[in-house]
Amino acid sequence: MSPVTKPAAATAAPRSSTAVNRTESTAESIKQFILSNGLKPGDPLPGEARLCESLGVSRSSVREALRRLEALDIVNIRQGAGSFVGRMSMSPLVEALAFRALLSTKGDRQTLKEVVEVRQCLDTGLSGQLCRVLKGTSQPGLEALVQSMVAHAQKGETFSEADMAFHDGLLALAGNEVVRQLVSSLWRVHQQVVPTLGLENHDGLVATAKAHGAMLAAACNGDSDAFVKAVIEHYRPLQDTLNDE
């Protein structure tokens, strides 16, 4: 007689829409609490009991809501210490985009194309502001980064750290912190995906490195048209490679 096969373990039942909606509304209430009380990253939140009483919800709803907000970096839960306002970083965006990009070979290239397009739009969009701020100035720190990138490229070496430092330094001078964080986040996605594709070549590296110098020179000369052209040249080697695939 064949052995009796044990039934497969039952999967967890999906949460009801009512429970999901309750968690969402509680999460929104906690965000409103943070705003109403002028809390900043690192500030402590009330304990679960106080939040339950203040928001008029159950402890399970508060816990679910806090976990959801922690995933978005809005809340930081420290075991044994309580909950605090999170850093509000764009880490969730980076993780989601990077995973989407790595999900499939075809997806790799399409998502990377889109990331490069967005980065180029952000760079060119700030051309006027950067040229106004940097016109007539000297930027030895950024120039040193350009020289480092060119030196590495000419030896066939990548220069990701100097590249990111250059863009971050340039955007810091523009004074738009939201764009600066967006570019930093998109760069991190870029860096997670590109090494898996084998897209870099010597000529492309050199052209990209030198384009940074053209961007800096244009900004310091106050020439926004030249800056936009340099930005386009900066992304051209990677875009050409992606479009050839």
C-alpha positions as CSV (number, residue, x, y, z in Angstrom):
1,M,0.0,0.0,0.0
2,S,1.3,3.4,-0.9
3,P,2.3,5.6,2.0
4,V,-0.2,8.3,2.9
5,T,1.0,11.6,1.6
6,K,0.8,14.4,4.1
7,P,-1.2,17.4,2.9
8,A,0.9,20.4,2.0
9,A,1.1,23.0,4.7
10,A,-1.5,25.6,4.3
11,T,-0.3,28.9,3.1
12,A,-1.0,31.9,5.1
13,A,-4.3,33.5,4.3
14,P,-4.1,36.8,2.5
15,R,-4.8,39.7,4.7
16,S,-8.2,41.2,4.4
17,S,-8.7,44.5,2.6
18,T,-10.0,45.9,5.9
19,A,-6.8,45.0,7.7
20,V,-4.7,46.5,4.8
21,N,-6.7,49.7,4.8
22,R,-6.4,50.0,8.6
23,T,-2.7,49.6,8.4
24,E,-2.5,52.3,5.6
25,S,-4.7,54.7,7.5
26,T,-2.6,54.2,10.7
27,A,0.6,54.8,8.8
28,E,-0.8,58.0,7.4
29,S,-1.8,59.0,10.9
30,I,1.7,58.4,12.2
31,K,3.1,60.5,9.3
32,Q,0.7,63.3,10.2
33,F,1.8,63.0,13.8
34,I,5.4,63.5,12.7
35,L,4.4,66.6,10.7
36,S,2.1,68.1,13.2
37,N,4.7,67.8,16.0
38,G,7.6,69.1,13.8
39,L,9.7,66.0,14.4
40,K,13.0,65.6,12.6
41,P,15.1,62.6,11.6
42,G,16.4,60.9,14.8
43,D,13.6,62.3,17.0
44,P,11.8,59.7,19.2
45,L,8.3,58.6,18.5
46,P,5.8,57.9,21.4
47,G,5.7,54.3,22.5
48,E,3.1,51.9,21.0
49,A,0.7,52.3,23.9
50,R,0.7,56.1,23.5
51,L,0.3,55.8,19.8
52,C,-2.6,53.4,20.2
53,E,-4.3,55.8,22.6
54,S,-3.6,58.9,20.5
55,L,-4.6,57.4,17.2
56,G,-7.5,55.3,18.5
57,V,-6.3,52.0,16.9
58,S,-5.1,48.6,18.1
59,R,-1.5,47.7,18.9
60,S,-1.3,45.3,16.0
61,S,-2.3,48.2,13.6
62,V,0.4,50.4,15.1
63,R,3.0,47.7,14.8
64,E,2.1,46.9,11.1
65,A,2.1,50.6,10.3
66,L,5.5,51.2,11.9
67,R,7.0,48.2,10.0
68,R,5.6,49.6,6.7
69,L,7.0,53.1,7.5
70,E,10.4,51.5,8.4
71,A,10.5,49.9,5.0
72,L,10.2,53.4,3.5
73,D,12.9,54.8,5.8
74,I,10.3,57.1,7.4
75,V,10.6,55.3,10.8
76,N,13.6,53.6,12.4
77,I,12.7,50.9,14.8
78,R,15.5,50.1,17.3
79,Q,15.1,46.9,19.3
80,G,14.8,47.7,23.0
81,A,15.0,51.5,22.4
82,G,11.7,52.3,20.6
83,S,10.8,54.0,17.3
84,F,12.4,57.1,15.9
85,V,11.9,59.3,12.9
86,G,13.9,57.8,10.0
87,R,16.4,59.4,7.7
88,M,13.8,59.9,4.9
89,S,16.5,58.7,2.4
90,M,15.8,57.4,-1.1
91,S,17.1,53.9,-0.3
92,P,13.7,52.2,-1.0
93,L,13.8,53.8,-4.5
94,V,17.3,52.5,-5.1
95,E,16.5,49.0,-3.9
96,A,13.3,48.8,-6.0
97,L,14.9,50.2,-9.2
98,A,18.1,48.0,-8.8
99,F,16.0,44.9,-8.3
100,R,13.9,45.7,-11.3
101,A,17.0,46.3,-13.4
102,L,18.6,43.0,-12.4
103,L,15.4,40.9,-12.8
104,S,16.1,39.9,-16.3
105,T,18.7,40.5,-19.0
106,K,16.3,42.5,-21.2
107,G,15.1,44.4,-18.2
108,D,18.7,45.3,-17.3
109,R,19.2,47.2,-20.4
110,Q,15.8,48.9,-20.6
111,T,15.8,50.1,-17.0
112,L,19.4,51.3,-17.3
113,K,18.5,53.2,-20.5
114,E,15.7,54.9,-18.5
115,V,17.9,55.7,-15.6
116,V,20.5,57.2,-17.9
117,E,17.8,59.3,-19.6
118,V,16.6,60.6,-16.3
119,R,20.1,61.4,-15.1
120,Q,20.8,63.3,-18.3
121,C,17.5,65.3,-18.0
122,L,18.4,66.3,-14.4
123,D,21.9,67.4,-15.4
124,T,20.8,69.4,-18.4
125,G,17.9,70.9,-16.4
126,L,20.2,72.5,-13.9
127,S,22.6,73.8,-16.6
128,G,21.4,77.4,-16.3
129,Q,21.6,77.5,-12.5
130,L,25.0,75.8,-12.4
131,C,26.4,78.2,-15.0
132,R,25.1,81.2,-13.1
133,V,26.6,79.9,-9.8
134,L,30.0,78.8,-11.2
135,K,30.5,81.6,-13.8
136,G,33.9,83.2,-13.2
137,T,34.9,80.8,-10.4
138,S,37.7,78.4,-10.0
139,Q,37.0,74.8,-8.8
140,P,40.3,73.1,-8.0
141,G,38.6,70.3,-6.2
142,L,36.4,69.3,-9.1
143,E,39.3,69.8,-11.5
144,A,41.4,67.4,-9.5
145,L,38.6,64.8,-9.8
146,V,38.5,65.3,-13.6
147,Q,42.2,64.7,-13.8
148,S,41.9,61.6,-11.7
149,M,39.1,60.2,-13.9
150,V,41.1,60.9,-17.1
151,A,44.2,59.3,-15.7
152,H,42.3,56.1,-14.7
153,A,40.5,56.0,-18.0
154,Q,43.7,56.2,-20.1
155,K,44.9,53.1,-18.2
156,G,41.6,51.3,-18.9
157,E,40.5,51.6,-15.3
158,T,37.0,52.6,-14.1
159,F,36.6,55.7,-11.9
160,S,33.3,55.3,-10.2
161,E,34.2,57.0,-6.9
162,A,35.7,60.1,-8.5
163,D,32.7,60.2,-11.0
164,M,30.2,60.2,-8.2
165,A,32.2,62.7,-6.1
166,F,32.3,65.0,-9.2
167,H,28.5,65.0,-9.8
168,D,27.7,65.3,-6.1
169,G,30.1,68.2,-5.7
170,L,28.7,69.9,-8.8
171,L,25.1,69.5,-7.6
172,A,26.0,70.7,-4.1
173,L,27.0,74.0,-5.7
174,A,23.7,74.2,-7.5
175,G,21.9,74.2,-4.1
176,N,19.1,71.8,-5.1
177,E,19.1,69.1,-2.4
178,V,16.2,67.1,-3.9
179,V,18.0,66.8,-7.3
180,R,21.2,66.0,-5.5
181,Q,19.6,63.1,-3.7
182,L,17.8,61.9,-6.8
183,V,21.0,61.8,-8.8
184,S,22.8,60.1,-6.0
185,S,20.1,57.4,-5.9
186,L,20.0,56.9,-9.6
187,W,23.8,56.7,-9.6
188,R,23.7,53.9,-7.1
189,V,21.3,52.0,-9.3
190,H,23.6,52.6,-12.2
191,Q,26.6,51.2,-10.3
192,Q,24.7,48.1,-9.3
193,V,23.6,47.3,-12.8
194,V,26.5,48.3,-15.1
195,P,29.1,45.8,-13.8
196,T,26.7,43.0,-14.7
197,L,26.5,44.0,-18.3
198,G,30.2,44.4,-19.4
199,L,29.5,47.7,-21.1
200,E,32.7,49.6,-20.4
201,N,35.4,50.0,-23.0
202,H,38.6,52.0,-23.1
203,D,37.5,54.6,-25.7
204,G,34.2,55.1,-23.9
205,L,35.9,55.5,-20.5
206,V,38.2,58.2,-21.9
207,A,35.5,60.1,-23.7
208,T,33.3,60.0,-20.6
209,A,36.1,61.2,-18.3
210,K,37.0,64.1,-20.6
211,A,33.4,65.1,-20.9
212,H,33.4,65.9,-17.2
213,G,36.2,68.4,-17.8
214,A,34.1,70.0,-20.6
215,M,31.1,70.2,-18.3
216,L,33.2,72.0,-15.6
217,A,34.8,74.4,-18.0
218,A,31.5,75.3,-19.5
219,A,29.9,75.9,-16.1
220,C,32.9,78.1,-15.0
221,N,32.6,80.0,-18.3
222,G,28.9,80.5,-17.7
223,D,28.1,78.8,-21.0
224,S,24.9,76.8,-20.6
225,D,24.8,75.7,-24.2
226,A,28.3,74.3,-24.0
227,F,27.4,72.6,-20.7
228,V,24.4,70.8,-22.2
229,K,26.5,69.6,-25.1
230,A,29.1,68.3,-22.7
231,V,26.4,66.5,-20.7
232,I,25.2,64.8,-23.9
233,E,28.8,63.7,-24.7
234,H,29.2,62.5,-21.2
235,Y,26.4,60.0,-21.6
236,R,26.9,59.2,-25.3
237,P,29.3,56.3,-25.0
238,L,27.0,54.4,-22.6
239,Q,23.9,55.2,-24.6
240,D,25.5,54.1,-27.8
241,T,26.5,50.8,-26.3
242,L,23.0,50.2,-24.8
243,N,21.3,51.1,-28.1
244,D,23.6,48.7,-30.1
245,E,22.3,45.8,-28.0
